[in-house]
Amino acid sequence: MAGPGAAAARSRFAVVGGGIAGVTCAEKLATEFPSEDIFLMTASPVIKAVTNFKQKIFTEDGKEYLYEKLCLCAGAKPKLIFEGNPYVLGIRDTDSAQAFQKNLAQAERIVVVGNGGIALELVYEIQGCEVIWAIKDKAIGNTFFDAGAAEFLIPKLTAEKRETPIECKRTKYTVEGSQEKERPAAASDKLGSALGPDWHEGLHLKGTKEFSHKVHIEILCEVKNILLQQEFIQLQRTSLTLPKEEKNVEPDQVLWPVYVELTNGKIYGCDFIVSATGVVPNVKPFLDGNNFAVGEDGGLKVDEHMHTSVPDVYAAGDICTAAWEPSPVWHQMRLWTQARQMGWYAAKCMAADTLEESIDMDFSFELFAHVTKFFNYKVVVLGKYNAQGLGSDHELMLRCTKGQEYVKVVMQNGRMVGAVLIGETDLEETFENLILNQMDLSAYGEDLLNPDIDIEDYFD
């Protein structure tokens, strides 16, 4: 695989995007065509324009790259609650994570806004700093699990003693040289590669205090306004201290650099705010002069072979929107694992088209499956794990052992269509097979989750 050369360099394949989707796509293309040079370039700020009717890529340094087939893997950018505010940080890439660590080292209190994966990991990993966590939902982790699972996880946030992290039983990814050199703070318009599942490893996420966790959750609210210290004083507003158990909330006498006014009327002062409210596909550099079909979520529409609406241009990862008819138990989520699968499959499709061969949809799109870690628990979500799109036509079965495991399965017409597994349950492979083969499980009833029955062997 070769990087871009001189101006007007030519290659059969070009990949735009240095994240996991782009790198995986380029690596797979290199194995399929070992004698070919593959152009792999980061999406921003290098790319200036892509002009497909001439099949050219123009970069900001004035160079041109000619291609026959192109895959866009430019990822997504964070949705900041307030653009341009120096006290609002988005965490999307390795540079912004480093900037966050630097700010946290001098902080006594921060406000975290959002309820997705980054927010969940963040509030648990932070030590020595008060955290006000503002979420628009009734319970934490609404993206991944229900209120019951959230209740199961909450005690970990209030635990005084930090646990030994559980072992990570999968390939781990790091950024080469990240420890050796000073990294500049990431500007909001300069996008790096998305954070992988190990993003906080190697970071020292500690504030100025000596305690472990101090997290207060404000539910069913969003940010109404952000006030700088001078504005707060001029308006003569009252902010609150971090609430303590069974005590009335008291006015805060400390002057903070910035204040957050929530839609529930409460105001909290803090050192800075973390915006972790999701992402939007990074399509802007590619729309001018091209006739891309764009999905409702803002991504480039791709068909079952990762083609966009523009000939010879493919897309993979967070930038794209899956516009094919999905499997009943698969759906798109802008996750790092799915970006990797899409990048690999897009390369296979580009190779098949080049060689004029047919290709079947990859098996990874048959069943939605995601493995992660929240609050030091292994978390596995499968299929329609939150009964997405099922309406009231489903049943739930639960098994919970406090502090140890939480198991939820989603059943429809006697068949398993989704599951949430928290803790070391050893059920993921069995449930994956049961969801895929759609066996009628009506006869087993609640025994399906009976801990005294070894269902892994039963359905082996």
DAHUJO-V372270 format. One line per field, one symbol per residue. phi: phi as a letter, one per 40 degrees, with the letter a starting at -180 (. if undefined). burial: # if it has 16 or more other ideal C-beta (glycine too) atoms within 10 Angstrom, else .. A space follows every 10 residues. Layout:
phi->???
burial->???
This chain:
phi->.bccbcdfcb acbbbbhccc cccccccccc ccbccccbcb bccaccccab bccbfbbbbc cgcbbcbbbb bcbcgabccc cbcgcccbbb bbbccccccc dccccbbbab bbbhbccccd ccccccbgac bcbbbcccac gdcbaccccc cccddccccc ccccdcccba cbbbbcgccc bcbccccccb cbcccccbcc cgcbcbcccb ccbabbbbcf abccabbcdc cccccfcbbb ccdbdfbccb cccccbcabb ccccgcbbca cabbcbbgbb dccdcbccgb bccbcccgcc cbccbgcccc dgbbaagccb bcbcccddbb acbcbccccc cccccccccc cccccfbcac dcccccacaa babbfgbcbb bbfccbfdgc gccabbbbab bdgbabbbbb bbfgbcbaab bbhccfbccc cdcccccfcc bdccfccdbc ccbcccccbc
burial->#..#....#. ########## ########## .##...#### ####.##..# .#..###.#. ..###.#.## ########.# #...#.#### ########## #.##..#.## ########## ########## ######..## ######..## .##..##... .......... ....#..... ..#..#.#.. #######.## ....###... ..######.. #.#..##... .#......#. #.#....... .#...#.### ##...##### #########. ###.##...# .#..#...## ##.#####.# .######### ###....### .#.####### ########## #.##...... .#.##.#### .####.#### #######... ......#.## ....###### ##...##### ###.#.##.# ##.###.... #..#...##. ....#...#.
